[in-house]
Amino acid sequence: MPAPRRGFFVAFEGGEGAGKSTQVGLLAEALTAQGQEVVTTFEPGDTAVGRQLRQILLGHQTGVIDHRTEALLYAADRAEHVASVVAPALERGAVCITDRYIDSSIAYQGAGRTLDPADIKRISTWATGELWPDLTIVLDIDPAIGLTRFDTPADRLEAEPLAFHQRVREHFLALSARSPARYLVVDATASADTTAALVYEAVQKRLP
């Protein structure tokens, strides 16, 4: 059973170049101005253990690793992330906003790597103590567009073929269609301000 919590948990999901980090910052700024305590975080890598795992998972120096190994490493990062950052923030009543969470593993390692998404969901559910976001925002973008938005070298996942990223996008949309009450899908080709306004309105409706 998940631990009792008093805060509010928001996850931003979506493919490469969707603008998740920008929207995390804009939402945090708006909620802070409203008087909320806000904690922003990300996966993989926002813990001491996670920084080492991020190098393994995203660095080209790692080379080829088994897809199941990759999935388990993401789950390990997530377990530490929840224990060290997310759960403490929620327990003290903060709004915790994360750039990626369980759905990223289901979409990337499940659909992208063609592993069984149910298996990926199961290991991350266990790793997080069944802690799910109150709201998951999927920033939707055609990967043919999103992948052109980078001005830095692509990491291991960004460098995957277009077909991989198309499978990831399709699975994010499938996940949101199955549980529409917990998801907000936003067109990530809209302006940052337009997207931020839609996100803020959705969060305001759900805040306790």
N, C-alpha and C positions, 0 to 999 in steps of 0.2 A: 504493500500500500504506500502511496506517496506521503511524504511528511506534510503535516499541516502547514499552511502558509497564509500570510496576510497580504502580501504584495500582489503585483500584477506582472505577468510574464508575456513578453512579445517577442516573436521570432520573425526575422526577415529571411526569406528564401528566394531562390531564383537562380537563373543561369549566369554565366560570366558576362560582365559588362552591364548588368541590370541596374546598377547604382545603389546597391544595398548599403554600403558604408555611408554614402551621402544621406540616404533617408534615415538611417540610424541616428546620425548627427542632428538632422533637422527635427526629428521627433523628440529627441532628448532635449534639445534647446527649447522647444515649445512647452514640453511638460515641466521643465525646470522653471521656466518663467511663470508657470501656473502654480508653483510652490511645491511640486512633487520632488521627492528624492528619486533620482534616476541613476541607475548603474548601466553603462554600456559595455558590451563585451563581444567576443567573436570566437568562432571555431574555424580551424584548429589553432591552438597556440596561446590562449590567454591565461596560461598558468606556467609555472617554472617547468613542470613536467611537459606541458603542452608545447612549449617552445622547442623542445628537443624532438618531440613527435612531429611537429610541423616541418622541421628540416628534413626528416625522413620521408614524410608523406608528399611534400611538394617540391623538394629539391631534385634537380636532374641527376645529381651525383649519386642518388640512391639507385638509379637504374631500374630494371624491371623487378617488381615484387609480385608475389602471388596475390590474386584479387581478394582471397579470403584474409590473407595477412593484412592487406590494406584496410579492409572493413573492420577487422579487430583493433587495429591501431587507432582508427577514428573513434571507435567505441571507447577505447581506453582514454583518449583525450577528453571525450565527452563526460566520462565518469568523474575525472578529476575536475573538469570545468564546473560541473554541477555542484560537487562537494565543496570546492574552494571559492566559487564566485556566485553562481546562480542561487543556490539554496540559501546561503547566508543573506543575500540581498532580499530575497522574498520573505524570509523569516522576520526581518526587521521592518517590513512593510514598504519596501522600495518598489518602483517600477524597474524591472530588469529587461533590457532590450538587447537581444543577441543577433549578430550577423552570422547566420547559419545555426542549424540545430539538427534534430533527428531526421527531418525530411530530406536534408541534403544527402545523408548517407543512403536513405532509401532510394533517392533518385539517382545519385552518382554511382554508388557501389552496387545498388540493385539493378535499376534499369540500364545505367551507363555501362557497367561492367558485366551485365547480364547474369548476375547472381539472383537468387530468389529474394525478391523484396520482403517477403514475410520473414525470412531468416534475418535480414538486416534490421528490420523493425524489432524483432525479438531480442537481439543482443543489445540494441541501444535502449530499449525499454528497461531491460534488466540493469544496464549500466547507469541509468539515470534514476532508478527507483520509481519508474513509472511517472516521471515528472514531464508533463506536456504543457506547451504554451497555452495561455488563455486566448491568444490571437496569433495566427500565423499569416503574415503578409507575403504573398507571392508576387514578386515584381517580374512580370512576364515580358520576354523579349525574344524575337527570332535570333537564334544563335549566330546566324550569318551576319547580323547587325552587331550583336553584343561583342563578338570576338574581335571586331574592328576598333573597339573603343579603348584598347590598351596602348599606352606609350612606354611600357616596360616589357622586358622579355617574358614570354609565357612560362608559367610553372608547369609541373608534370601534368596536372589535370587540364589546364587551359590549352595545352599543346595537343590534346587528344583530337582525333578527326571530327569533322562536322557532324557526322552521323551519330557519334557518341553524344554530343551536346544536344542534338535533336531528340534523342531518346530521353535525355535528362529533362528537357523542357516538357515533353509530352507526359512524363510521369508526374512532374509537379502539378500540371493541370489536372491529371487524373486524381491525384490525392485530394486536391481542393474540391473537385466535383463530388467526391464521396462524402465529404464532411463540410458542407457549405457554411454551417453555423460557426465553425472555428476558423475559417479562412476568409481572407480578402484578396482577390486577384486584381492587380492594377497593371495597366498598360505602361510598361517602363519606357516607352518611346515618348511619352508625354513629358512636359517640362518638369523639372525637379520641384518647382513650387506647386504645380497642379497635383502631382503625386503626393507631396507632403500634406496638402490640404485634405485629400481623400483619406490618407492614413490617419491624420490627427482626428478627423471626424469619427472614424471607426473606433479608434482607441477611446475617445471620450464617451462614446455610447456604452462601452463595456467596462470602464473603470469602476471599481466598487465605491 
